């Protein structure tokens, strides 16, 4: 029995050591880069040396316009929200019924099993409810930096669907920055970059894993005490 317990402790220790080792960042398949679309070769029956879809610009700023092109997104997110709420409910109720009388005399009856004890038919009821509550929530988020994304689809109206992911591996864990959205070509500046505030249907994710993320995460028992399952 002692040997079995010792083996279990050794296995648990090995698992703890393995969990503490740093691993490579995991690639999200939803943010995998796409291959540029190769235009179908046109029949050279007009004698021209220029074919549609194969042109290259030489005298203008290069901007993302096709599937597979790269665009720089500048992260300039700064949001602040504040919400407060207070409520108070108070209710009291009182009801009473007097003992009826017959010919001016109050009605009384003798309690069964209690000789000499009498009671009347009067009754009273009182209740009181008092509730007060308040809530205050303040949130401030700021995200700055830049991330290169890739055009994944050109919509019928010329807008560009873009997405990109940056994976940073550190000693205590991995950091992931993911950006996706829809870009209007007119909003791309001459440096082939665009602010994140101009992304439509934007999704910006900044998450991490490893020891640092685990240290700042709430345990399962603490989550229970702050969840809706806690009756108190």
C-alpha angles and dihedrals in degrees: 000000000000091000091052091051091048091052092050091052091050092049091049091050092051091050090050091052092048092049090053093056117101116247132198118269114269115236115232107226090211089064098042114133119256129227117247115256111252110220117234111257110254121226109260097223099128099063093240122137092210118079126190114258095020099076122123124203116232105167104044139060111278111240131178110266109138137058108279096027117131124235129187115229117199110211107222101155117153117160131166128185132178128184131176130179134178131180138176129187125183128174132168130180133186128182130174136180119200122220109268119240131218117205088344094307121109116243114244133172134197118249111240113250092012110095114209094011118119133182136189131224096247118121138180134195130190132176135174131189125186125176132169130171140166136189133191125185127180124177131178123181128183128178123174133170137072137273132187115230133185130232108246101175140010110217125218092258092052097258117139128231110213137181137169143167134205119200119196119186117204136172096263097039146306131295124210127196116186128181130180135160147110122291129202109219091222090063094058109101128217092272091060092249136118136192117251089234088070095057114109118217086009123189117190118179128181112178138148143194137200133060097330093052092047092049092055095043123099116244123245094252092050089049089055093055092053097040129096089256091072105097095202 
